Amino acid sequence: MESVTGAKRYILGLQHAMAMFGSTVLVPLLTGIHPSIGLLTAGLGTLVFHMVTKGKVPVFLGSSFAFIAAIQIVGRQQGLQYATGGVMAAGVVHLMLAGIVYLVGVDRIRSFFPPVVTGPMIMVIGLTLSPVAVGMAQKGWGIASITLAAVLITSVYARGFLKLLPILSGVIVGFLAAAVFGHINAQPLAQAPWFALPPFALPKFSLSAISMIAPLAFVTMVEHIGDITTNGAVIGKDLIRDPGLHRTLMGDGLAGILAGALGGPAATTYAENTGVLAVTKVYDPGIIRIAAGFAIAMAFVGKLGALLRSLPEPVMGGISIVLFGMICAIGIRTVVDARIDFSNSRNLVIAAIILVMGLGGATVHLGPNLELHGMALAAVIGVALNKLLPERLAVEPEAGLTGETE
């Protein structure tokens, strides 16, 4: 991508922030945490992450879906302040994992995640999210289709700087279409104050809350490796080595501790960011930091946050169809670029089981408060199979089956 300067950088940053907005505020809404806190901690957490990773990784941190159920349970039983105390503890676990990765070495960690594992893992991420996109879109297929068309037309036919703004173009066109068809509720925007402090809440700590929430850091670590690997595949850089997996995990951990300290949900890397990178081809980490600034501003500017919350779900659904589809396509590209030989039964078995276990809804309960499912479960199984199965698990074809004779 050619370098962009001046006001164009802020437009690109706003686009990234808008693309991240839906998922960033959804977790707070589902857990009872105020959305403004979610936006603030996502923005601040992103800036902390970039400081730790030397500003080299184009990642926007958002509210982690992995913590939803545990935060809901702790919130009902003890109160949200104890839940955010558990979020801080999960951040500490991330720091411990970062230390282990640093001591063990990146090459040993990488040996657990070859392309035959990471490619299908990335596909699982995109395909797992696809029902979310369709669910939002089907609440208004007409508006979703108009939004999707605007994204596609901008991506394929636009020229110059406009070609870098497919998501923002889709949001604007979709919003206008929704307004024409009467799907915009202007009342929240009118009632929202111009400026308001987010409702901060100091965390509280209990052993039961920590034991329920902190172990989820092991789940998000696996997801984190998938996200960082995918981002590296998109931008063409080895982010696992430089700035290093230990730094990205440390960034996640410190962001999580900060989020919990302010009363917010856990802030971690997540897949929507990868989709935006793939669609826009804007890889400049500086623009991601501008997006973080917009998220922080939304937390204090009530009308700005209300305006984005007024975006109809079909608009976000139309955009998400492209974003999540791109993630799956990146997984396919990872396998193709690595030239994985699927005539080798070993590779075929590993990929097949990762896809089925990741997409089939399988869940493994490791304890009363910890379970593996989705991409995390698929990754663990894929890593285990890659280490356990011999390098060559292929049956030589019998004479006569190939048409060849001695």
C-alpha positions as CSV (number, residue, x, y, z in Angstrom):
1,M,0.0,0.0,0.0
2,E,1.3,3.4,-0.9
3,S,1.9,5.8,2.1
4,V,-1.0,8.0,3.1
5,T,-0.6,11.2,5.0
6,G,-2.6,13.9,6.7
7,A,-6.4,13.7,7.0
8,K,-6.5,10.5,4.9
9,R,-4.9,8.6,7.8
10,Y,-7.6,9.7,10.2
11,I,-10.3,8.6,7.7
12,L,-8.7,5.2,7.5
13,G,-8.5,5.1,11.3
14,L,-12.2,5.9,11.6
15,Q,-13.0,3.1,9.2
16,H,-11.1,0.6,11.3
17,A,-12.7,1.8,14.5
18,M,-16.2,1.5,12.9
19,A,-15.5,-2.0,11.7
20,M,-14.4,-3.0,15.2
21,F,-17.3,-1.2,16.9
22,G,-19.9,-4.0,16.8
23,S,-17.9,-6.7,18.5
24,T,-16.2,-4.3,20.9
25,V,-19.5,-3.2,22.4
26,L,-21.4,-6.5,22.0
27,V,-19.5,-8.2,24.9
28,P,-20.2,-5.4,27.3
29,L,-23.8,-5.3,26.4
30,L,-24.1,-9.1,26.9
31,T,-22.3,-9.0,30.3
32,G,-23.9,-5.9,31.8
33,I,-20.8,-3.8,31.5
34,H,-21.4,-0.3,30.1
35,P,-20.4,-0.1,26.4
36,S,-18.4,3.1,27.0
37,I,-16.1,1.2,29.3
38,G,-15.7,-1.4,26.6
39,L,-14.7,1.2,24.0
40,L,-12.3,3.0,26.4
41,T,-10.5,-0.2,27.5
42,A,-10.3,-1.4,23.9
43,G,-8.7,1.8,22.8
44,L,-6.3,2.1,25.8
45,G,-5.5,-1.6,25.6
46,T,-4.6,-1.3,21.9
47,L,-2.2,1.6,22.7
48,V,-0.6,-0.5,25.4
49,F,-0.3,-3.5,23.1
50,H,1.4,-1.3,20.5
51,M,3.9,0.0,23.0
52,V,4.8,-3.5,24.1
53,T,5.1,-4.8,20.5
54,K,7.3,-1.8,19.4
55,G,4.5,-0.5,17.2
56,K,5.1,-3.3,14.6
57,V,1.8,-5.3,14.8
58,P,-1.4,-3.9,13.1
59,V,-3.7,-5.1,15.8
60,F,-6.8,-3.6,17.4
61,L,-7.7,-5.2,20.7
62,G,-11.4,-5.8,21.3
63,S,-13.7,-7.4,24.0
64,S,-13.0,-11.1,24.1
65,F,-16.0,-13.4,23.5
66,A,-14.3,-16.2,25.4
67,F,-15.1,-14.5,28.7
68,I,-18.8,-13.8,28.2
69,A,-20.3,-16.8,30.0
70,A,-17.9,-16.6,33.0
71,I,-18.4,-12.9,33.4
72,Q,-22.1,-13.4,33.3
73,I,-22.0,-16.1,36.0
74,V,-19.7,-14.2,38.3
75,G,-21.7,-11.0,37.7
76,R,-24.9,-12.7,38.8
77,Q,-23.5,-14.5,41.8
78,Q,-21.0,-11.9,43.2
79,G,-21.2,-8.7,41.1
80,L,-19.4,-7.3,38.1
81,Q,-16.6,-5.9,40.1
82,Y,-15.6,-9.4,41.1
83,A,-15.8,-10.4,37.4
84,T,-13.4,-7.6,36.4
85,G,-11.1,-8.7,39.2
86,G,-11.1,-12.1,37.5
87,V,-10.3,-10.4,34.2
88,M,-7.2,-8.8,35.8
89,A,-6.1,-12.2,37.0
90,A,-6.5,-13.6,33.5
91,G,-4.2,-10.8,32.3
92,V,-1.6,-11.9,34.9
93,V,-1.8,-15.5,33.5
94,H,-1.2,-14.1,30.0
95,L,2.0,-12.4,31.4
96,M,3.1,-15.7,32.8
97,L,2.5,-17.5,29.5
98,A,4.5,-14.8,27.8
99,G,7.4,-15.5,30.1
100,I,7.2,-19.2,29.3
101,V,7.2,-18.5,25.6
102,Y,10.3,-16.3,26.0
103,L,12.2,-19.0,27.9
104,V,11.2,-21.9,25.7
105,G,11.9,-20.0,22.4
106,V,9.8,-19.1,19.4
107,D,11.2,-21.9,17.2
108,R,9.9,-24.6,19.7
109,I,6.5,-22.9,19.9
110,R,6.3,-22.6,16.1
111,S,6.9,-26.3,15.7
112,F,3.5,-26.9,17.2
113,F,1.8,-24.7,14.6
114,P,2.9,-25.7,11.1
115,P,0.8,-24.6,8.1
116,V,-1.1,-27.9,8.1
117,V,-2.4,-26.8,11.5
118,T,-2.6,-23.0,11.2
119,G,-4.3,-23.0,7.8
120,P,-7.4,-25.1,8.9
121,M,-7.4,-23.2,12.2
122,I,-7.8,-19.9,10.4
123,M,-10.6,-21.4,8.3
124,V,-12.3,-22.4,11.5
125,I,-12.1,-18.8,12.8
126,G,-13.8,-17.4,9.7
127,L,-16.4,-20.1,9.3
128,T,-17.3,-20.1,13.0
129,L,-18.0,-16.4,12.8
130,S,-20.1,-16.7,9.6
131,P,-23.4,-17.5,11.3
132,V,-23.0,-14.2,13.3
133,A,-22.7,-12.3,10.0
134,V,-25.7,-14.1,8.4
135,G,-27.7,-13.7,11.6
136,M,-27.3,-9.9,11.5
137,A,-27.8,-9.7,7.7
138,Q,-31.1,-11.7,7.7
139,K,-32.7,-9.1,9.9
140,G,-32.9,-7.1,6.7
141,W,-31.4,-8.7,3.6
142,G,-32.2,-5.7,1.4
143,I,-30.1,-3.3,3.5
144,A,-27.4,-6.0,4.0
145,S,-27.3,-6.6,0.3
146,I,-26.9,-2.9,-0.5
147,T,-24.2,-2.6,2.1
148,L,-22.4,-5.6,0.7
149,A,-22.7,-4.3,-2.8
150,A,-21.1,-1.0,-1.8
151,V,-18.2,-2.8,-0.1
152,L,-17.6,-5.0,-3.2
153,I,-17.9,-2.2,-5.7
154,T,-15.5,0.0,-3.8
155,S,-13.0,-2.9,-3.4
156,V,-13.1,-3.9,-7.0
157,Y,-13.8,-0.8,-9.1
158,A,-12.8,2.3,-7.0
159,R,-9.5,4.0,-7.7
160,G,-7.0,6.0,-5.6
161,F,-7.7,6.6,-2.0
162,L,-11.4,5.6,-2.2
163,K,-10.2,2.0,-2.9
164,L,-8.9,1.9,0.6
165,L,-12.3,2.7,2.1
166,P,-14.6,-0.2,1.2
167,I,-15.8,-0.7,4.8
168,L,-16.5,3.0,5.4
169,S,-18.2,3.2,2.1
170,G,-20.4,0.2,3.0
171,V,-21.3,1.7,6.3
172,I,-22.3,5.1,4.8
173,V,-24.3,3.6,1.9
174,G,-25.9,1.0,4.2
175,F,-26.8,3.7,6.8
176,L,-28.4,5.9,4.1
177,A,-30.3,3.0,2.8
178,A,-31.6,2.1,6.3
179,A,-32.6,5.8,6.8
180,V,-34.6,5.8,3.5
181,F,-36.4,2.6,4.5
182,G,-37.1,3.9,8.1
183,H,-34.8,1.6,10.0
184,I,-32.9,4.3,11.9
185,N,-33.9,5.1,15.5
186,A,-32.8,8.7,16.1
187,Q,-34.1,8.9,19.7
188,P,-30.9,7.5,21.4
189,L,-28.8,10.0,19.4
190,A,-31.0,12.9,20.5
191,Q,-31.0,11.8,24.1
192,A,-27.3,11.1,24.4
193,P,-25.1,13.8,26.0
194,W,-22.3,15.4,24.1
195,F,-19.8,14.6,26.8
196,A,-20.0,12.1,29.7
197,L,-17.5,10.2,31.8
198,P,-17.7,6.4,31.4
199,P,-18.9,4.7,34.6
200,F,-15.6,3.4,36.0
201,A,-15.8,0.6,38.6
202,L,-12.8,-0.6,40.7
203,P,-12.4,-4.4,40.7
204,K,-12.9,-6.6,43.7
205,F,-11.3,-10.0,44.1
206,S,-12.4,-13.4,45.3
207,L,-10.8,-16.8,44.9
208,S,-14.0,-18.3,43.3
209,A,-14.2,-15.5,40.7
210,I,-10.5,-15.8,39.8
211,S,-10.7,-19.6,39.6
212,M,-13.6,-19.2,37.1
213,I,-12.2,-16.5,34.9
214,A,-8.4,-16.7,35.0
215,P,-8.0,-20.1,33.4
216,L,-9.7,-18.8,30.3
217,A,-6.4,-17.1,29.5
218,F,-5.2,-20.6,28.3
219,V,-8.1,-20.6,25.8
220,T,-7.4,-17.0,24.6
221,M,-3.7,-17.8,24.2
222,V,-4.5,-20.4,21.6
223,E,-6.8,-18.0,19.9
224,H,-4.1,-15.3,20.1
225,I,-1.6,-17.5,18.3
226,G,-4.1,-18.0,15.6
227,D,-4.9,-14.3,15.3
228,I,-1.2,-13.3,15.2
229,T,-0.4,-16.0,12.7
230,T,-3.3,-14.9,10.5
231,N,-2.3,-11.3,10.7
232,G,1.2,-12.2,9.7
233,A,-0.1,-14.1,6.7
234,V,-2.1,-11.1,5.6
235,I,0.6,-8.5,5.8
236,G,3.4,-10.8,4.7
237,K,5.5,-10.6,7.9
238,D,6.6,-13.1,10.5
239,L,5.0,-11.5,13.6
240,I,5.6,-14.6,15.7
241,R,9.4,-13.9,15.4
242,D,9.4,-10.1,15.2
243,P,8.4,-8.5,17.5
244,G,7.9,-12.0,19.0
245,L,5.0,-14.0,20.4
246,H,6.2,-13.3,23.9
247,R,5.7,-9.5,23.3
248,T,2.2,-10.0,21.7
249,L,1.1,-12.2,24.6
250,M,2.5,-9.6,27.1
251,G,0.6,-6.9,25.3
252,D,-2.6,-8.9,25.6
253,G,-1.9,-9.5,29.3
254,L,-1.2,-5.8,30.2
255,A,-4.2,-4.7,28.2
256,G,-6.4,-7.2,30.1
257,I,-5.0,-6.0,33.5
258,L,-5.8,-2.4,32.5
259,A,-9.3,-3.3,31.3
260,G,-10.1,-5.1,34.5
261,A,-8.7,-2.3,36.6
262,L,-11.1,0.2,34.9
263,G,-14.1,-2.1,35.2
264,G,-14.1,-3.4,31.6
265,P,-14.2,-6.8,29.8
266,A,-11.0,-8.6,28.8
267,A,-9.3,-6.9,25.8
268,T,-7.6,-9.3,23.5
269,T,-6.7,-9.8,19.8
270,Y,-9.6,-10.9,17.7
271,A,-10.5,-12.0,14.2
272,E,-12.5,-9.0,12.9
273,N,-9.2,-7.0,12.9
274,T,-7.7,-9.5,10.5
275,G,-10.7,-9.3,8.2
276,V,-10.4,-5.5,8.0
277,L,-6.7,-5.8,7.1
278,A,-7.5,-8.3,4.4
279,V,-10.3,-6.2,2.9
280,T,-8.7,-2.8,3.0
281,K,-5.0,-3.8,2.6
282,V,-4.2,-1.0,5.0
283,Y,-1.4,-2.5,7.2
284,D,0.1,0.6,8.9
285,P,0.1,0.1,12.7
286,G,-0.1,3.9,13.1
287,I,-3.5,3.9,11.5
288,I,-4.6,1.3,14.0
289,R,-3.5,3.6,16.8
290,I,-5.6,6.3,15.3
291,A,-8.5,3.9,15.4
292,A,-7.7,3.4,19.1
293,G,-7.9,7.1,19.6
294,F,-11.4,7.2,18.0
295,A,-12.5,4.3,20.3
296,I,-11.4,6.4,23.3
297,A,-13.2,9.4,22.0
298,M,-16.4,7.5,21.5
299,A,-16.2,6.5,25.2
300,F,-16.4,10.2,26.2
301,V,-18.4,11.7,23.4
302,G,-21.9,10.4,24.0
303,K,-23.4,11.4,20.7
304,L,-20.6,9.8,18.7
305,G,-21.1,6.5,20.5
306,A,-24.9,6.7,20.1
307,L,-24.5,7.4,16.4
308,L,-22.6,4.2,15.9
309,R,-24.9,2.2,18.2
310,S,-27.7,3.3,15.9
311,L,-26.2,1.4,13.0
312,P,-28.8,-1.3,12.1
313,E,-27.6,-4.9,12.4
314,P,-28.2,-5.6,8.7
315,V,-25.5,-2.9,7.9
316,M,-23.0,-4.6,10.2
317,G,-24.1,-8.0,8.8
318,G,-23.4,-7.0,5.2
319,I,-19.9,-5.8,6.2
320,S,-19.3,-8.9,8.3
321,I,-20.0,-11.3,5.5
322,V,-17.0,-9.9,3.7
323,L,-14.8,-9.7,6.8
324,F,-15.4,-13.2,8.0
325,G,-15.3,-14.7,4.5
326,M,-11.9,-13.1,4.1
327,I,-10.6,-14.8,7.2
328,C,-11.6,-18.2,5.8
329,A,-10.0,-17.3,2.5
330,I,-6.7,-16.4,4.3
331,G,-6.7,-19.9,5.8
332,I,-7.1,-21.4,2.3
333,R,-4.2,-19.2,1.1
334,T,-2.0,-20.3,4.0
335,V,-2.4,-23.9,2.9
336,V,-1.9,-23.2,-0.8
337,D,1.2,-21.0,-0.2
338,A,2.8,-23.7,2.0
339,R,2.0,-26.3,-0.7
340,I,0.6,-28.7,1.7
341,D,0.4,-32.2,0.2
342,F,-3.1,-33.5,0.8
343,S,-2.2,-36.7,-1.1
344,N,-0.4,-37.4,2.2
345,S,-3.0,-39.1,4.5
346,R,-1.4,-37.5,7.6
347,N,-2.0,-34.0,6.3
348,L,-5.5,-34.9,5.2
349,V,-6.4,-36.4,8.6
350,I,-5.1,-33.4,10.6
351,A,-6.9,-30.8,8.4
352,A,-10.1,-32.9,8.4
353,I,-10.3,-33.3,12.1
354,I,-9.5,-29.7,12.9
355,L,-12.3,-28.6,10.6
356,V,-14.9,-31.0,11.9
357,M,-14.1,-30.4,15.6
358,G,-13.9,-26.7,15.2
359,L,-17.1,-26.3,13.2
360,G,-19.2,-29.2,14.6
361,G,-19.9,-27.6,18.0
362,A,-17.8,-30.1,20.0
363,T,-17.1,-29.0,23.6
364,V,-14.7,-30.6,26.1
365,H,-15.3,-29.8,29.8
366,L,-12.0,-29.6,31.7
367,G,-13.6,-28.6,34.9
368,P,-16.7,-26.9,36.4
369,N,-15.6,-23.5,35.0
370,L,-13.4,-24.3,32.0
371,E,-14.2,-25.7,28.7
372,L,-12.6,-25.9,25.2
373,H,-14.7,-25.4,22.1
374,G,-14.5,-23.9,18.6
375,M,-11.2,-22.8,17.4
376,A,-9.4,-23.4,20.7
377,L,-10.5,-27.0,20.8
378,A,-9.6,-27.5,17.1
379,A,-6.2,-26.0,17.7
380,V,-5.4,-28.2,20.7
381,I,-6.5,-31.3,18.7
382,G,-4.5,-30.2,15.6
383,V,-1.4,-29.6,17.6
384,A,-1.6,-33.0,19.3
385,L,-2.2,-34.8,16.0
386,N,0.7,-33.0,14.4
387,K,3.0,-34.2,17.1
388,L,1.6,-37.7,17.5
389,L,1.1,-38.8,13.9
390,P,4.2,-39.9,12.0
391,E,5.6,-37.6,9.4
392,R,4.6,-40.0,6.6
393,L,1.2,-41.6,7.0
394,A,0.4,-42.6,3.5
395,V,-0.6,-46.0,2.1
396,E,1.2,-46.9,-1.1
397,P,-1.3,-47.6,-3.9
398,E,-1.7,-51.3,-4.8
399,A,-0.8,-52.5,-8.2
400,G,-3.8,-52.5,-10.5
401,L,-5.6,-49.6,-8.7
402,T,-3.5,-47.0,-10.6
403,G,-3.6,-48.8,-13.9
404,E,0.1,-49.4,-13.7
405,T,1.7,-52.9,-14.2
406,E,5.1,-54.2,-13.3
